[in-house]
Amino acid sequence: MNVGSRRRTQSVDLRLTEGAAEAVRERAREAGVSDHLLRIAVVAGGCNGLSYDLYLVPEALPEDAVVESSGVRVAVDAASARLLDGTVVDLRGRSFVFENPRARKGCSCGASFEV
């Protein structure tokens, strides 16, 4: 069996509010891209040790969990999926804010967290 060709099925319960989804669509229009996914990843950094990284990608990787929320397709890598499960992404001003039930501690701006 060729392990490299196997696609792992990942799932994540992640939701974008309509405001966050519209902001993603607007930023994609501003960047001149269409048919892209929003990639959300958890990376080391921020004042609480972990932070969120968001960017547009043309396609998901085979090991990604892909969900659609409010008309936006979102790709999440396997390691981030377990840290983001149950998260709601909202918009405050022009900034994305994460309501993450797995976060024990977060900063006031909502950009970093600790589990």
DATAPE-V862422 format. One record per residue. PSI is psi in whole degrees, -180 to 180 (999 if undefined). OMEGA is omega as a letter, one per 30 degrees, with the letter a starting at -180 (none if undefined). NEAR is the number of other C-alpha atoms within 12 Angstrom. Layout:
# DATAPE-V862422
((PSI	OMEGA	NEAR) (PSI	OMEGA	NEAR))
This chain:
# DATAPE-V862422
((134	l	5) (102	a	6) (-33	a	7) (-24	a	9) (-8	l	10) (137	l	11) (120	l	15) (138	l	16) (113	l	17) (151	l	23) (153	l	25) (137	l	28) (98	a	27) (136	a	35) (139	l	31) (135	l	33) (164	l	25) (-37	l	19) (-43	l	25) (-41	l	30) (-42	l	27) (-38	l	22) (-39	l	27) (-47	l	39) (-41	l	28) (-44	a	18) (-33	l	22) (-42	l	22) (-45	l	15) (-35	a	12) (-8	l	14) (28	l	12) (150	l	18) (162	l	20) (37	l	19) (160	l	24) (153	l	32) (122	l	38) (128	l	32) (126	a	40) (154	l	30) (127	a	32) (159	l	24) (136	l	18) (179	a	16) (172	a	20) (-13	l	18) (8	l	22) (-32	l	20) (146	l	27) (169	a	32) (140	l	37) (125	a	25) (134	l	26) (161	a	24) (138	l	30) (149	a	22) (-26	l	17) (160	l	21) (156	l	25) (156	a	22) (-33	a	18) (1	a	22) (150	l	29) (135	l	34) (125	l	30) (157	l	28) (131	a	22) (126	a	27) (35	l	22) (6	l	22) (129	l	31) (133	a	30) (130	l	41) (135	a	38) (129	l	42) (162	a	31) (-44	a	27) (-40	l	19) (-31	a	32) (-42	a	32) (-23	l	25) (-19	a	32) (-5	a	38) (127	a	30) (3	a	21) (143	l	27) (128	l	28) (125	a	37) (180	l	28) (131	l	23) (110	a	17) (-122	l	11) (12	a	15) (142	l	19) (139	l	30) (137	a	31) (124	l	37) (94	a	32) (113	a	32) (-15	a	21) (-13	a	22) (123	l	27) (-34	a	16) (142	l	21) (167	l	25) (166	a	20) (-27	a	14) (-10	l	22) (10	a	27) (-19	l	33) (161	a	30) (172	l	31) (142	l	26) (999	none	19))
